[in-house]
Amino acid sequence: MYQPVIAMILSILLLSGCSDDRSSEVQRNIEATEQLFNEVWSEGNVDLLDDLIADGYVKHWATFAPTIGRDALKQAVLNWRESVPDHKEELLAVEASGDLVFVRWRETGTFQNDLGDIPATGNSFEAAAMGWIRFANGKIVEEWTIVDNLGTQTQLGIEFGKEGFSPGWD
């Protein structure tokens, strides 16, 4: 009579232990996401990407060609922050489920230095953005990002042009 009760209690304890491991993993993914936005994009700490980004990483932009690889992401961050040194990304919502973290944020900054062949205007912008990040083995392997590029271009007084444009997810 006691054996089924003991078996049930052991099962509950084992399952709750797995749940704690799973919730710890989800929490670590959320913390890594916060570092990506707060320390990498907002502060320019690209060295942190060595810890956050997996080999084979891909960032899918809704309107641009993908960024492939850790080094390419580092360069993208450095290029953007060179052009917009006061760039900030303010997380507005972060939710996680399994290996995915869903984010919504606000980007702000001032276009102070040329971005490639696009001359700086000195104009500031505020843009809405959202996306999701996929993790594997504790590292970011894939991102999907949607930014209000038309609103950003309008506020900055520029046009990104069609080079690198991709009509949708790759």
Backbone as CSV, one residue per row, in Angstrom:
resi,resn,N_x,N_y,N_z,CA_x,CA_y,CA_z,C_x,C_y,C_z
1,MET,0.816,-1.188,0.000,0.000,0.000,0.000,0.861,1.255,0.000
2,TYR,1.969,1.230,0.734,2.828,2.406,0.790,3.699,2.548,-0.456
3,GLN,3.978,1.423,-1.142,4.842,1.483,-2.313,4.284,2.392,-3.406
4,PRO,2.988,2.325,-3.779,2.477,3.241,-4.800,2.569,4.705,-4.362
5,VAL,2.341,4.972,-3.085,2.427,6.343,-2.581,3.866,6.833,-2.652
6,ILE,4.799,5.997,-2.241,6.219,6.365,-2.287,6.653,6.562,-3.736
7,ALA,6.223,5.685,-4.632,6.555,5.819,-6.050,6.004,7.130,-6.609
8,MET,4.787,7.491,-6.234,4.191,8.736,-6.697,4.971,9.941,-6.167
9,ILE,5.348,9.935,-4.914,6.107,11.033,-4.320,7.467,11.165,-5.003
10,LEU,8.142,10.040,-5.241,9.432,10.079,-5.931,9.286,10.633,-7.345
11,SER,8.231,10.245,-8.040,7.977,10.753,-9.393,7.781,12.259,-9.377
12,ILE,7.006,12.729,-8.427,6.761,14.177,-8.315,8.066,14.911,-8.035
13,LEU,8.872,14.380,-7.127,10.149,15.020,-6.806,11.084,15.042,-8.016
14,LEU,11.139,13.927,-8.747,11.985,13.878,-9.935,11.504,14.860,-10.995
15,LEU,10.204,14.898,-11.230,9.661,15.809,-12.233,9.846,17.262,-11.832
16,SER,9.670,17.561,-10.566,9.856,18.952,-10.134,11.316,19.350,-10.250
17,GLY,12.233,18.410,-10.044,13.649,18.693,-10.236,13.963,19.015,-11.686
18,CYS,13.353,18.299,-12.607,13.530,18.579,-14.028,12.963,19.941,-14.367
19,SER,11.856,20.270,-13.778,11.234,21.563,-14.017,12.149,22.694,-13.564
20,ASP,12.816,22.500,-12.402,13.744,23.518,-11.921,14.908,23.682,-12.878
21,ASP,15.438,22.571,-13.411,16.522,22.650,-14.377,16.070,23.404,-15.616
22,ARG,14.862,23.106,-16.072,14.319,23.755,-17.267,14.098,25.240,-17.020
23,SER,13.565,25.595,-15.846,13.334,27.006,-15.558,14.660,27.737,-15.371
24,SER,15.685,27.054,-14.858,17.016,27.669,-14.740,17.587,27.960,-16.122
25,GLU,17.404,27.026,-17.049,17.886,27.222,-18.419,17.172,28.400,-19.067
26,VAL,15.870,28.474,-18.910,15.094,29.584,-19.468,15.563,30.899,-18.853
27,GLN,15.809,30.917,-17.549,16.286,32.126,-16.883,17.661,32.534,-17.403
28,ARG,18.542,31.573,-17.629,19.863,31.883,-18.194,19.721,32.469,-19.602
29,ASN,18.795,31.942,-20.386,18.557,32.473,-21.733,18.061,33.920,-21.668
30,ILE,17.183,34.208,-20.721,16.681,35.577,-20.547,17.831,36.505,-20.152
31,GLU,18.666,36.065,-19.233,19.808,36.880,-18.794,20.781,37.138,-19.940
32,ALA,21.037,36.144,-20.766,21.920,36.318,-21.926,21.307,37.305,-22.917
33,THR,19.995,37.231,-23.097,19.292,38.168,-23.979,19.434,39.593,-23.454
34,GLU,19.251,39.769,-22.168,19.396,41.099,-21.567,20.815,41.626,-21.758
35,GLN,21.826,40.754,-21.645,23.210,41.168,-21.884,23.408,41.604,-23.333
36,LEU,22.819,40.859,-24.262,22.941,41.198,-25.678,22.429,42.609,-25.942
37,PHE,21.284,42.936,-25.384,20.700,44.256,-25.625,21.379,45.350,-24.810
38,ASN,21.582,45.108,-23.518,22.089,46.147,-22.619,23.593,46.373,-22.738
39,GLU,24.356,45.309,-22.872,25.807,45.447,-22.851,26.441,45.464,-24.245
40,VAL,25.871,44.697,-25.175,26.455,44.655,-26.520,25.926,45.810,-27.357
41,TRP,24.620,45.808,-27.640,24.072,46.836,-28.524,24.071,48.231,-27.887
42,SER,23.729,48.339,-26.612,23.629,49.660,-25.987,24.966,50.221,-25.501
43,GLU,25.922,49.359,-25.182,27.213,49.834,-24.665,28.380,49.538,-25.606
44,GLY,28.167,48.650,-26.576,29.219,48.345,-27.537,30.228,47.304,-27.087
45,ASN,29.925,46.509,-26.071,30.844,45.483,-25.573,30.773,44.243,-26.466
46,VAL,31.427,44.307,-27.627,31.363,43.187,-28.581,32.155,41.968,-28.117
47,ASP,33.097,42.152,-27.188,33.848,40.999,-26.671,32.927,40.013,-25.961
48,LEU,31.832,40.504,-25.415,30.861,39.654,-24.737,30.211,38.657,-25.704
49,LEU,30.215,38.980,-26.989,29.623,38.080,-27.980,30.332,36.731,-28.028
50,ASP,31.610,36.696,-27.638,32.331,35.415,-27.597,31.659,34.440,-26.631
51,ASP,31.077,34.965,-25.565,30.390,34.133,-24.579,28.928,33.869,-24.943
52,LEU,28.306,34.783,-25.665,26.869,34.702,-25.923,26.496,33.978,-27.209
53,ILE,27.337,34.066,-28.229,26.978,33.627,-29.582,27.655,32.300,-29.937
54,ALA,26.882,31.385,-30.470,27.394,30.075,-30.882,28.040,30.144,-32.264
55,ASP,28.891,29.165,-32.535,29.397,28.992,-33.897,28.197,28.709,-34.792
56,GLY,28.214,29.199,-35.992,27.112,28.962,-36.914,25.921,29.888,-36.705
57,TYR,26.094,30.932,-35.919,25.035,31.906,-35.623,24.513,32.564,-36.904
58,VAL,23.189,32.832,-36.922,22.567,33.576,-38.019,21.553,34.557,-37.439
59,LYS,21.629,35.817,-37.882,20.638,36.832,-37.520,19.837,37.138,-38.766
60,HIS,18.538,36.871,-38.713,17.621,37.131,-39.818,16.973,38.492,-39.588
61,TRP,17.165,39.394,-40.522,16.514,40.697,-40.474,15.283,40.621,-41.364
62,ALA,14.221,41.311,-41.009,12.996,41.267,-41.820,13.187,41.922,-43.183
63,THR,14.114,42.877,-43.296,14.254,43.600,-44.559,15.676,43.656,-45.102
64,PHE,16.617,43.009,-44.454,18.005,43.010,-44.920,18.507,41.581,-45.025
65,ALA,19.600,41.412,-45.743,20.231,40.106,-45.846,20.681,39.662,-44.445
66,PRO,20.743,38.373,-44.206,21.123,37.902,-42.862,22.570,38.238,-42.503
67,THR,22.809,38.332,-41.207,24.157,38.462,-40.653,24.553,37.058,-40.210
68,ILE,25.638,36.550,-40.777,26.027,35.162,-40.528,27.369,35.125,-39.808
69,GLY,27.356,34.555,-38.622,28.580,34.364,-37.854,28.802,35.412,-36.777
70,ARG,29.529,35.003,-35.758,29.844,35.859,-34.606,30.640,37.090,-35.036
71,ASP,31.649,36.900,-35.887,32.473,38.026,-36.314,31.677,39.038,-37.133
72,ALA,30.777,38.548,-37.959,29.930,39.454,-38.743,29.015,40.263,-37.825
73,LEU,28.506,39.638,-36.767,27.672,40.373,-35.811,28.507,41.417,-35.077
74,LYS,29.712,41.055,-34.666,30.592,42.030,-34.009,30.789,43.246,-34.910
75,GLN,31.075,42.988,-36.175,31.317,44.087,-37.105,30.058,44.933,-37.305
76,ALA,28.891,44.294,-37.370,27.632,45.026,-37.524,27.397,45.960,-36.330
77,VAL,27.651,45.445,-35.120,27.481,46.266,-33.916,28.463,47.428,-33.936
78,LEU,29.729,47.151,-34.237,30.748,48.208,-34.271,30.427,49.271,-35.313
79,ASN,30.016,48.846,-36.514,29.664,49.798,-37.573,28.499,50.685,-37.152
80,TRP,27.455,50.063,-36.589,26.274,50.829,-36.187,26.618,51.802,-35.071
81,ARG,27.362,51.323,-34.082,27.702,52.193,-32.945,28.689,53.290,-33.341
82,GLU,29.492,53.074,-34.362,30.359,54.132,-34.878,29.498,55.246,-35.491
83,SER,28.453,54.855,-36.189,27.560,55.829,-36.822,26.595,56.458,-35.827
84,VAL,26.173,55.670,-34.847,25.199,56.115,-33.846,25.798,55.817,-32.461
85,PRO,26.781,56.624,-32.012,27.498,56.315,-30.770,26.627,56.320,-29.514
86,ASP,25.514,57.041,-29.554,24.622,57.083,-28.382,23.480,56.075,-28.493
87,HIS,23.633,55.088,-29.360,22.582,54.083,-29.585,22.239,53.347,-28.287
88,LYS,20.955,53.243,-28.021,20.465,52.496,-26.851,19.323,51.601,-27.292
89,GLU,19.240,50.460,-26.648,18.118,49.543,-26.847,17.498,49.281,-25.491
90,GLU,16.269,49.738,-25.327,15.545,49.590,-24.062,14.555,48.435,-24.183
91,LEU,14.793,47.381,-23.417,13.891,46.235,-23.433,12.560,46.630,-22.798
92,LEU,11.481,46.376,-23.511,10.136,46.687,-23.021,9.391,45.438,-22.583
93,ALA,9.721,44.301,-23.189,9.083,43.031,-22.820,10.027,41.892,-23.172
94,VAL,10.135,40.943,-22.262,10.962,39.744,-22.475,10.163,38.560,-21.951
95,GLU,9.912,37.592,-22.807,9.196,36.371,-22.427,9.953,35.195,-23.018
96,ALA,9.953,34.088,-22.314,10.690,32.922,-22.802,9.831,31.672,-22.727
97,SER,10.087,30.780,-23.673,9.434,29.481,-23.694,10.409,28.499,-24.332
98,GLY,10.808,27.508,-23.574,11.743,26.520,-24.111,13.045,27.173,-24.509
99,ASP,13.463,26.962,-25.760,14.735,27.514,-26.225,14.587,28.877,-26.899
100,LEU,13.370,29.457,-26.854,13.124,30.756,-27.492,12.896,31.853,-26.461
101,VAL,13.462,33.034,-26.742,13.194,34.224,-25.943,12.593,35.257,-26.897
102,PHE,11.439,35.770,-26.523,10.729,36.761,-27.323,10.972,38.127,-26.714
103,VAL,11.308,39.124,-27.554,11.645,40.450,-27.051,10.932,41.540,-27.841
104,ARG,10.649,42.626,-27.124,10.132,43.856,-27.742,10.945,44.975,-27.128
105,TRP,11.436,45.897,-27.973,12.302,46.942,-27.456,12.134,48.242,-28.229
106,ARG,12.745,49.289,-27.670,12.773,50.616,-28.297,14.238,50.953,-28.544
107,GLU,14.538,51.376,-29.775,15.888,51.817,-30.121,15.890,53.329,-30.243
108,THR,16.947,53.965,-29.756,17.104,55.411,-29.896,18.554,55.715,-30.232
109,GLY,18.774,56.878,-30.802,20.139,57.310,-31.084,20.161,58.495,-32.027
110,THR,21.371,58.971,-32.280,21.597,60.114,-33.163,22.614,59.706,-34.217
111,PHE,22.281,59.936,-35.476,23.121,59.553,-36.614,24.247,60.580,-36.755
112,GLN,25.365,60.339,-36.039,26.437,61.332,-35.928,27.588,61.131,-36.908
113,ASN,27.801,59.919,-37.380,28.911,59.628,-38.300,28.401,58.797,-39.466
114,ASP,29.047,58.950,-40.622,28.627,58.241,-41.828,28.506,56.741,-41.567
115,LEU,27.546,56.133,-42.236,27.347,54.681,-42.200,27.635,54.169,-43.602
116,GLY,28.849,53.693,-43.820,29.254,53.313,-45.170,29.201,54.535,-46.064
117,ASP,28.420,54.444,-47.139,28.301,55.588,-48.053,27.089,56.472,-47.742
118,ILE,26.445,56.249,-46.605,25.310,57.082,-46.195,25.835,58.182,-45.269
119,PRO,25.751,59.454,-45.718,26.280,60.541,-44.891,25.429,60.784,-43.640
120,ALA,26.114,61.077,-42.541,25.433,61.369,-41.272,24.580,62.630,-41.425
121,THR,23.451,62.649,-40.720,22.550,63.803,-40.782,22.500,64.579,-39.470
122,GLY,22.966,63.959,-38.383,22.855,64.594,-37.073,21.463,64.461,-36.478
123,ASN,20.558,63.801,-37.188,19.186,63.612,-36.712,19.105,62.446,-35.730
124,SER,18.146,62.538,-34.825,17.894,61.469,-33.859,16.700,60.633,-34.299
125,PHE,16.602,59.440,-33.727,15.483,58.561,-34.046,15.041,57.800,-32.814
126,GLU,13.819,57.301,-32.898,13.268,56.358,-31.926,12.487,55.347,-32.738
127,ALA,12.793,54.074,-32.574,12.175,53.033,-33.383,11.646,51.896,-32.522
128,ALA,10.524,51.360,-32.931,9.961,50.163,-32.306,10.596,48.942,-32.965
129,ALA,10.824,47.901,-32.167,11.413,46.678,-32.700,10.941,45.486,-31.885
130,MET,11.012,44.325,-32.515,10.651,43.082,-31.839,11.345,41.924,-32.521
131,GLY,11.406,40.803,-31.824,12.019,39.635,-32.421,12.069,38.476,-31.452
132,TRP,12.735,37.447,-31.866,12.911,36.293,-31.000,14.295,35.711,-31.239
133,ILE,14.788,35.074,-30.188,16.147,34.556,-30.156,16.070,33.076,-29.782
134,ARG,16.800,32.243,-30.542,16.816,30.811,-30.251,18.167,30.433,-29.661
135,PHE,18.117,29.627,-28.600,19.307,29.168,-27.896,19.509,27.680,-28.111
136,ALA,20.763,27.273,-28.072,21.126,25.851,-28.036,22.394,25.746,-27.203
137,ASN,22.399,24.839,-26.260,23.559,24.625,-25.389,24.025,25.917,-24.715
138,GLY,23.061,26.754,-24.324,23.375,27.964,-23.575,23.867,29.141,-24.397
139,LYS,23.871,29.010,-25.718,24.336,30.109,-26.576,23.284,30.459,-27.612
140,ILE,23.348,31.706,-28.072,22.420,32.175,-29.115,22.875,31.596,-30.444
141,VAL,21.950,30.902,-31.114,22.275,30.322,-32.413,21.554,31.024,-33.554
142,GLU,20.434,31.676,-33.223,19.638,32.293,-34.281,18.789,33.419,-33.713
143,GLU,18.651,34.486,-34.509,17.785,35.611,-34.144,16.927,35.986,-35.340
144,TRP,15.733,36.463,-35.046,14.853,37.053,-36.047,14.502,38.442,-35.529
145,THR,14.749,39.472,-36.326,14.585,40.840,-35.868,13.727,41.642,-36.836
146,ILE,12.763,42.370,-36.273,11.908,43.269,-37.049,12.047,44.656,-36.424
147,VAL,12.565,45.615,-37.204,12.722,46.994,-36.745,11.935,47.890,-37.689
148,ASP,11.363,48.954,-37.158,10.658,49.928,-37.995,11.684,50.726,-38.792
149,ASN,12.215,50.122,-39.855,13.245,50.765,-40.666,12.720,51.980,-41.417
150,LEU,11.480,51.935,-41.899,10.926,53.089,-42.613,10.824,54.292,-41.676
151,GLY,10.320,54.064,-40.458,10.239,55.143,-39.480,11.618,55.681,-39.128
152,THR,12.594,54.784,-38.982,13.965,55.198,-38.666,14.537,56.043,-39.800
153,GLN,14.388,55.572,-41.032,14.906,56.314,-42.179,14.262,57.701,-42.284
154,THR,12.968,57.762,-42.062,12.251,59.041,-42.138,12.768,60.014,-41.095
155,GLN,12.921,59.541,-39.851,13.417,60.411,-38.777,14.855,60.869,-39.032
156,LEU,15.675,59.978,-39.594,17.078,60.312,-39.836,17.282,61.110,-41.115
157,GLY,16.268,61.117,-41.990,16.399,61.832,-43.253,17.299,61.115,-44.233
158,ILE,17.237,59.783,-44.236,18.073,58.979,-45.131,17.234,57.899,-45.798
159,GLU,17.862,57.228,-46.739,17.257,56.045,-47.347,18.341,54.978,-47.397
160,PHE,18.062,53.815,-46.830,19.056,52.747,-46.795,19.382,52.216,-48.187
161,GLY,18.478,52.384,-49.135,18.719,51.889,-50.482,18.408,50.418,-50.597
162,LYS,18.623,49.868,-51.787,18.239,48.485,-52.038,19.397,47.500,-51.892
163,GLU,20.624,47.989,-51.711,21.743,47.069,-51.511,21.553,46.332,-50.201
164,GLY,21.632,45.038,-50.246,21.468,44.236,-49.038,20.018,44.033,-48.640
165,PHE,19.082,44.667,-49.386,17.671,44.517,-49.056,17.213,43.097,-49.365
166,SER,16.415,42.563,-48.490,15.850,41.233,-48.672,14.372,41.321,-48.315
167,PRO,13.493,41.026,-49.235,12.056,41.181,-48.962,11.489,40.045,-48.117
168,GLY,11.817,40.056,-46.865,11.285,39.024,-45.963,12.379,38.179,-45.380
169,TRP,11.967,37.160,-44.615,12.921,36.290,-43.932,13.682,35.441,-44.918
170,ASP,14.951,35.289,-44.655,15.771,34.370,-45.458,15.774,33.017,-44.808
